[in-house]
Amino acid sequence: MLHNQQYTILAFKMALLLVVLCFIFFESSIPAIEIDDAYISFRYARNFVNGNGLVFNVGEHVEGYSNFLWVILLTMGSRIGFDVPLFAKWAGVFFALLSLFFCILILKRDNNRPAIYFLGETFVLSILILSFPSILYWASGTLETPLFMFSLVFAVWTSTLKSESFSTSMLKGMGMALPSFVRFDGIIFSLILVLYESFKCKEGISFREVILPIILCIVLVGSYHIWRVGYYDSFLPNTVIVKGSTGFWRLLRGGVSYMVDFVTVNNIPVFFIPVLFVWKLRLGFSRAEQLLICFVFIYSGFIVGVRGDCMVGHRYATALIPLIVLLGISATGTIHSRFSAHIQPRFYVLFLMIPLILAPIHVLGYYSRDFHKRYKWTYGRDYRIVAEYLIKNNLGNTSLAIGEPGISGYFFPGKIIDTWGLTDKAIALIKKKHKIPITSIIFGDDAVPENRGNAKKEIAEYILLQRPTAIYGFPYGLSKDRLEKFGYKEVIIEGVKYPLLINFSKQN
């Protein structure tokens, strides 16, 4: 009997290793995803490495990113000498696996059942988390999603540490602050954690153990935001300002649609079934489970309120997946422990069937949603060709007006005038004033109809006043005669969708 149990434990360990290796192999077989927003972060990192500060255009302090710690991490990779897009990809894979590791630590801390049960839960946790379509996509997404995911799991892990030592208090404080440094909206989780810690005073925990992490969190997060406001002269990142406001009901409809899609693609309801059983049977939730529930539901409400994001694979909501799976498995363990001894093994076998059913469904969802076809952004190739053309014709140190400034900005060293407004304060304020969403390239149906024309005119006038050397993909209805009056001539580049407009008078 003992030998059989040892063999079973070894089998679970080997299966866990195989799951991790399959995940690494899968991610190594696909290229780094080419997302324009990621290349915006890459350009910020490169300018920082070159001593120009955390800026998109040299001398212009605009916070055109919302992932501070990710940019700093990319800066470190660039300084060491790594290719930034490749470094970003493998950093994402690393943080996805690190998130899984800390999920296992959380599961182990609340687990008082035999080792074989714990290893079974670890196997289920691992194969589920690493097979989700959104995680398979964003692990190589070259944006901060895996790091944000890790920051949330790490925060939960530190918050459940049981020690009165000074070092533990410091670790808790850093865990509470970490999400705020990864993403601007991470401050939501820091606030939840501060409240979570403060309630511990009612449970007989010493005041010192409660107050030290809170003070450290407030000092770290407060210092960071004081620096931000001083450096960029704005509390809100430009990426938040440019989203503007399209009205409450439009935001709500878009947010609900976003979350419904996320829930259906990733089969999220399955993981709340055991949670509902625990609640219905009044079995009680542990402190860690209560925190997980707060994280998931409060941040989901936030996502609905801001209409989610406009990217493939649910960039915002993906960070919640490990927390949701961890909550479901933890609740299942609670139910399992309430069964009699002769029923527990049967329940356990049924429990192990979950990943065997869901993992193939997840992988099929990854392919049925065409995630595997979306590694190269539609116009990314065009933007790169435009940048290369300008450099080849000795225009690399001039200025270029273009929408989606990331890819072009990474390969073009000159000034970028971002016609979308992510990295341009003036255009961001124009879009906000007219309630034009960032997701409309040419001010489509989401914009208030009577505001579209006014916004077009204002943005066009602003850009022409900047007198960029080149303009690409500028869809604001400027007449050919007017452009020629300003000295712009069309240049047709083979393989590029739109003509490139170059101001030849500025070259003379």
Secondary structure, DSSP 8 states (H G I E B T S, - for coil): -HHHHHHHHHHHHHHHHHHHHHHHHHHHTS---B-HHHHHHHHHHHHHHTTS-S-SSTT------S-HHHHHHHHHHHHHT--HHHHHHHHHHHHHHHHHHHHHHHHHHT--S-HHHHHHHHHHHHHHHTT-HHHHHHTTSSSSHHHHHHHHHHHHHHHT-----HHHHHHHHHHHHHHHHH-GGGHHHHHHHHHHHHGGGGGT--HHHHHHHHHHHHHHHHHHHHHHHHHHS-SS-HHHHTT----HHHHHHHHHHHHHHHHHHTTTHHHHHHHHHHHHTT----HHHHHHHHHHHHHHHHHHHTT--SSTT-TTGGGGHHHHHHHHHHHHHHHHHHS-TTTHHHHHHHHHHHHHHHHHHHHHHHHHTTGGG-SB-TTHHHHHHHHHHHHHTT-TTSEEEESSHHHHHHH--SEEEETT-TT-HHHHHHHHHTT--TT-SS--TTS-HHHHHHHHHHHHHHHHHH--SEEES--S---HHHHHHTTEEEE--TT-SS-EEEEGGGT-
